[in-house]
Amino acid sequence: MDAKEAEAELQGQADIWKYMLSFADSMAVKCAVELRIADIINLHGGPMTLSQIVARIPNTDDALSLNISYLTRIMRLLVRRKIFSAHQTSEGDEETLYGLTHSSKWLLHDSKMSLAPMVLLEAHPWLVGPWHTLSQCVKDGGLAFEKANGHEIWDFASENPGFNKLFNDGMACTARITVNAILCEYKDGFGSVRSLVDVGGGNGSGLAEIVKSYPHIKGINFDLPHVVATAPIYDGITQVGGDMFQAIPNADAVFMKWIMHDWRDESCVKILKNC
Ligand SMILES: C[S@@+](CC[C@H](N)C(=O)[O-])C[C@H]1O[C@@H](n2cnc3c(N)ncnc32)[C@H](O)[C@@H]1O
């Protein structure tokens, strides 16, 4: 084997190590969200030492009992991934100050533009479990979510309030981000629409952003009954529960985001016929 070939092979091995352990990145980000590390630093108003952070971790009876050395190792990984920054307190000082970066700002719980709920959703065993069934899906077909959790995803959500909330909160935070990006760039369409139905609109957070920018629009958020039953009240929006395969409320225009990818083409045609 020549040197070039040997180097390529070594790189191949390094890549497999990277992919084998890349789940650790998601789990470390999930840990930071659960411990509210970004919120703690943000509230403090600037970089903090780990002992200062630990003292402010919520729902902890005894901060001294927390395992700082464990958290140090998790923060080392997150700094490496540029989720947090690390600076020395002063020359020769051993203590590290941890600060926010452009990434950790997306992990703030108390921010309108946050991905924290989506991190908690995607890293939850209910959603990680289906990925473990990929090879089984290739062999037998079927739905990965059902294989892992025993029920098809929307039935599971209707029977499990914890999953319903986790899922709807995750969707709501991303809908807010995406719809705001659409509103920044798409200037012509909404002005002439008097009523708009968001089909499979989740809890209505995306439509709420549209109606806030175009208050003349009468918004109808349409989703399954168990979703709208727990949806917040938004100004200018009527929450309607139903099944888009049966009927969709009338409106001047239909908005659909993150819907079609969940069904086969034949099912999507049925939805479109109801629009
Ligand atoms: C991937 S989520 C997208 C949510 C939202 N549009 C967004 O982008 O954040 C799919 C949505 O479709 C809804 N849904 C699933 N089956 C439905 C049906 N038969 N009728 C109406 N809504 C449905 C789910 O409850 C869920 O809120």
The ligand as a MOL file (V3000), in Angstrom:
LIG
                    3D

  0  0  0     0  0            999 V3000
M  V30 BEGIN CTAB
M  V30 COUNTS 27 29 0 0 0
M  V30 BEGIN ATOM
M  V30 1 C -44.9580 17.5490 10.6850 0
M  V30 2 S -46.3120 18.3180 11.5300 0 CHG=1
M  V30 3 C -46.2720 19.9310 10.8240 0
M  V30 4 C -46.9270 20.9560 11.6950 0
M  V30 5 C -46.8820 22.3890 11.1540 0
M  V30 6 N -47.4460 22.4930 9.8340 0
M  V30 7 C -45.4570 22.8940 11.1370 0
M  V30 8 O -44.8440 22.9930 10.0860 0
M  V30 9 O -44.9220 23.1710 12.2250 0 CHG=-1
M  V30 10 C -47.6910 17.5560 10.7350 0
M  V30 11 C -49.0060 18.0260 11.3170 0
M  V30 12 O -50.0880 17.3580 10.6120 0
M  V30 13 C -51.0780 17.0530 11.5500 0
M  V30 14 N -51.9490 15.9830 11.0080 0
M  V30 15 C -51.6630 14.6670 10.8940 0
M  V30 16 N -52.6870 13.9990 10.3450 0
M  V30 17 C -53.6570 14.9180 10.1110 0
M  V30 18 C -54.9760 14.8330 9.5550 0
M  V30 19 N -55.4610 13.6690 9.1190 0
M  V30 20 N -55.7050 15.9590 9.4670 0
M  V30 21 C -55.2030 17.1630 9.9160 0
M  V30 22 N -53.9660 17.3010 10.4310 0
M  V30 23 C -53.1930 16.1920 10.5270 0
M  V30 24 C -50.3060 16.6370 12.7920 0
M  V30 25 O -51.0890 16.6360 13.9550 0
M  V30 26 C -49.1900 17.6620 12.7880 0
M  V30 27 O -49.5350 18.8120 13.5190 0
M  V30 END ATOM
M  V30 BEGIN BOND
M  V30 1 1 1 2
M  V30 2 1 2 3
M  V30 3 1 2 10
M  V30 4 1 3 4
M  V30 5 1 4 5
M  V30 6 1 5 6
M  V30 7 1 5 7
M  V30 8 2 7 8
M  V30 9 1 7 9
M  V30 10 1 10 11
M  V30 11 1 11 12
M  V30 12 1 11 26
M  V30 13 1 12 13
M  V30 14 1 13 14
M  V30 15 1 13 24
M  V30 16 1 14 15
M  V30 17 1 14 23
M  V30 18 2 15 16
M  V30 19 1 16 17
M  V30 20 1 17 18
M  V30 21 2 17 23
M  V30 22 1 18 19
M  V30 23 2 18 20
M  V30 24 1 20 21
M  V30 25 2 21 22
M  V30 26 1 22 23
M  V30 27 1 24 25
M  V30 28 1 24 26
M  V30 29 1 26 27
M  V30 END BOND
M  V30 END CTAB
M  END
